[in-house]
Amino acid sequence: MPNEEKRTFEVALSELEEHVRRLDGGELELEESLSTFEAGVKLIRECSELLDDAEQRITELTDGAQDTEVNA
């Protein structure tokens, strides 16, 4: 999403779940299935990046809290 605002984790996950439902439904033609699968893979990567970012923020916050406790 180059010039757009990033989706939240919850929105990306919801979109991914919809893609999975469509693929599981078995009603898509081959090309549409491949396109939906490709979009799903991109959403998985996006969700993973968002989780990694959240984990990094938590690590920074908890490391900062530990530093404060040590210096107190």
C-alpha positions in Angstrom: 0.0 0.0 0.0 2.5 2.6 -1.1 0.6 5.9 -0.9 -2.3 4.6 1.2 -2.7 4.4 4.9 -1.8 1.0 6.2 -4.6 -1.3 7.3 -4.8 -2.2 10.9 -4.0 -5.8 11.9 -7.7 -6.5 12.6 -8.8 -5.2 9.1 -6.1 -7.2 7.3 -6.9 -10.3 9.3 -10.6 -9.9 8.5 -9.8 -9.6 4.8 -7.6 -12.7 5.0 -10.4 -14.6 6.6 -12.8 -13.6 3.8 -10.3 -14.8 1.2 -10.0 -18.1 3.0 -13.8 -18.5 3.1 -14.0 -17.8 -0.6 -11.3 -20.3 -1.4 -12.8 -22.9 0.9 -16.2 -22.4 -0.8 -14.9 -24.1 -3.9 -16.9 -21.9 -6.2 -14.1 -19.9 -7.7 -12.6 -20.6 -11.1 -8.9 -21.4 -11.3 -7.7 -17.8 -12.2 -9.9 -16.3 -9.5 -8.6 -18.9 -7.0 -5.0 -18.0 -7.8 -5.6 -14.3 -7.6 -7.4 -14.8 -4.3 -4.6 -17.0 -3.0 -2.0 -14.4 -4.0 -3.9 -11.7 -2.2 -4.1 -13.9 0.8 -0.4 -14.4 0.9 0.2 -10.7 0.7 -2.2 -10.2 3.6 -0.4 -12.9 5.6 2.9 -11.0 5.1 1.2 -7.7 6.1 -0.2 -9.3 9.2 3.1 -10.7 10.1 4.8 -7.4 9.7 2.2 -5.7 11.8 2.7 -8.3 14.6 6.5 -7.9 14.3 6.1 -4.2 14.7 3.9 -4.6 17.8 6.3 -7.1 19.3 9.2 -4.6 18.7 7.2 -1.8 20.4 6.4 -4.1 23.4 10.1 -5.1 23.7 11.2 -1.4 23.6 8.6 -0.5 26.3 9.5 -3.4 28.6 13.2 -2.9 28.1 12.7 0.8 29.0 10.7 -0.2 32.1 13.4 -2.6 33.2 16.1 0.1 32.7 14.0 2.5 34.9 13.7 -0.2 37.6 17.5 -0.9 37.6 18.4 2.8 37.8 15.9 3.5 40.6 
